[in-house]
Amino acid sequence: MLTFSVVLNTFNRAALLPRAIRGVLAQTVEDFELIIMDDGSTDTTAAVVASFDDPRIRYIYQANAGLCAARNTGATHALGDWLVFLDDDDEPRPTWLANVAPYVADPGCALVCAGVEVIFEDHSEELVPENLGPMFLGNTVLFQPGAFWVRRSAFALSGGYLPGLASNHQTELALRLVPVLVADGWTVQSVPAIGLQMYRQPPGRRPLADAAAQYHGIPIILERHAERFRSDAHARARFLSVAGVSAARLGRYREARRFLAGAVRATPRDVRSYARLALACVPPVAHRVWKVGTRVPTLG
């Protein structure tokens, strides 16, 4: 049986896709398959994939159903013991799979996380696995596309990605996945090595689209995992702050104040929560500060 199944999701990004494909095919280990999961593209994606003559590639097309549904479909076609999900605008380094190979060889391990480099137009940032506290049962993890590998059997037990979720897909999956692994006696491993380059647009490039995704997605996560968020007030405050700022950027100031007031209640000693709430109470000022070109508080 294969060790790795790389599920590369794409949608109407034929121009970007070759970089990701070449990065996967250039791996220093060969025990993998590349599943290119096309979520209803109407451009030349199929022709781009056909231009790569490599038996490790499988191309699967489905009518557009959204990122989470496409990832789940890709997982159902996987043959490898381990799944890793990749976005079409990312580029694996040659040692991306080799970095985690010693860890996935451990029969008691079901989740491995590694580092990534996030590349913006004018700078880059390195992200490595961190101890994310009680929300993730004290495990050292990083849940970004291409930064975590999960046993296919464990992914199935978790239920996979939540179809229709607008944002924070990895976080929502992780909130279900980690408890399943711990309950079944599996271990979680992490390696700080950077194996993937993630190319991202500046925060202000798509401010309203990003804000809408956070505004619609975060309340679902907070409701589905309310008990888990009660165990970590700081995590709850972060999510509520992101939802509040996103609502303000969409002009929904009543909802913004509700979310931000919740953040204040969660972390009453954090002056930043009070500052955001105060700003949301003055919409003309909040509009200038948050509308375009500003970074929503991070969920990292």
Secondary structure in CASP SS format (residue, H / E / C, confidence):
PFRMAT SS
TARGET T0000
AUTHOR 0000-0000-0000
METHOD secondary structure of the structure
MODEL  1
M C 1.00
L C 1.00
T C 1.00
F E 1.00
S E 1.00
V E 1.00
V E 1.00
L E 1.00
N E 1.00
T E 1.00
F C 1.00
N C 1.00
R C 1.00
A C 1.00
A C 1.00
L C 1.00
L H 1.00
P H 1.00
R H 1.00
A H 1.00
I H 1.00
R H 1.00
G H 1.00
V H 1.00
L H 1.00
A C 1.00
Q C 1.00
T C 1.00
V C 1.00
E C 1.00
D C 1.00
F E 1.00
E E 1.00
L E 1.00
I E 1.00
I E 1.00
M E 1.00
D E 1.00
D E 1.00
G C 1.00
S C 1.00
T C 1.00
D C 1.00
T C 1.00
T H 1.00
A H 1.00
A H 1.00
V H 1.00
V H 1.00
A H 1.00
S C 1.00
F C 1.00
D C 1.00
D C 1.00
P C 1.00
R C 1.00
I E 1.00
R E 1.00
Y E 1.00
I E 1.00
Y E 1.00
Q E 1.00
A C 1.00
N C 1.00
A C 1.00
G C 1.00
L H 1.00
C H 1.00
A H 1.00
A H 1.00
R H 1.00
N H 1.00
T H 1.00
G H 1.00
A H 1.00
T H 1.00
H C 1.00
A C 1.00
L C 1.00
G C 1.00
D C 1.00
W E 1.00
L E 1.00
V E 1.00
F E 1.00
L E 1.00
D E 1.00
D C 1.00
D C 1.00
D E 1.00
E E 1.00
P E 1.00
R C 1.00
P C 1.00
T C 1.00
W C 1.00
L C 1.00
A C 1.00
N C 1.00
V C 1.00
A H 1.00
P H 1.00
Y H 1.00
V H 1.00
A C 1.00
D C 1.00
P C 1.00
G C 1.00
C E 1.00
A E 1.00
L E 1.00
V E 1.00
C E 1.00
A E 1.00
G E 1.00
V E 1.00
E E 1.00
V E 1.00
I E 1.00
F C 1.00
E C 1.00
D C 1.00
H C 1.00
S E 1.00
E E 1.00
E E 1.00
L E 1.00
V C 1.00
P C 1.00
E E 1.00
N E 1.00
L C 1.00
G H 1.00
P H 1.00
M H 1.00
F H 1.00
L C 1.00
G C 1.00
N C 1.00
T E 1.00
V E 1.00
L C 1.00
F C 1.00
Q C 1.00
P C 1.00
G C 1.00
A C 1.00
F E 1.00
W E 1.00
V E 1.00
R E 1.00
R H 1.00
S H 1.00
A H 1.00
F H 1.00
A H 1.00
L H 1.00
S H 1.00
G C 1.00
G C 1.00
Y C 1.00
L C 1.00
P C 1.00
G C 1.00
L C 1.00
A C 1.00
S C 1.00
N C 1.00
H H 1.00
Q H 1.00
T H 1.00
E H 1.00
L H 1.00
A H 1.00
L H 1.00
R H 1.00
L H 1.00
V H 1.00
P H 1.00
V H 1.00
L H 1.00
V H 1.00
A H 1.00
D C 1.00
G C 1.00
W C 1.00
T E 1.00
V E 1.00
Q E 1.00
S E 1.00
V E 1.00
P E 1.00
A E 1.00
I E 1.00
G E 1.00
L E 1.00
Q E 1.00
M E 1.00
Y E 1.00
R C 1.00
Q C 1.00
P C 1.00
P C 1.00
G C 1.00
R C 1.00
R C 1.00
P H 1.00
L H 1.00
A H 1.00
D H 1.00
A H 1.00
A H 1.00
A H 1.00
Q H 1.00
Y H 1.00
H H 1.00
G H 1.00
I H 1.00
P H 1.00
I H 1.00
I H 1.00
L H 1.00
E H 1.00
R H 1.00
H C 1.00
A H 1.00
E H 1.00
R H 1.00
F H 1.00
R H 1.00
S C 1.00
D C 1.00
A H 1.00
H H 1.00
A H 1.00
R H 1.00
A H 1.00
R H 1.00
F H 1.00
L H 1.00
S H 1.00
V H 1.00
A H 1.00
G H 1.00
V H 1.00
S H 1.00
A H 1.00
A H 1.00
R H 1.00
L C 1.00
G C 1.00
R C 1.00
Y H 1.00
R H 1.00
E H 1.00
A H 1.00
R H 1.00
R H 1.00
F H 1.00
L H 1.00
A H 1.00
G H 1.00
A H 1.00
V H 1.00
R H 1.00
A H 1.00
T C 1.00
P C 1.00
R C 1.00
D C 1.00
V H 1.00
R H 1.00
S H 1.00
Y H 1.00
A H 1.00
R H 1.00
L H 1.00
A H 1.00
L H 1.00
A H 1.00
C C 1.00
V C 1.00
P H 1.00
P H 1.00
V H 1.00
A H 1.00
H H 1.00
R H 1.00
V H 1.00
W H 1.00
K C 1.00
V C 1.00
G C 1.00
T C 1.00
R C 1.00
V C 1.00
P C 1.00
T C 1.00
L C 1.00
G C 1.00
END
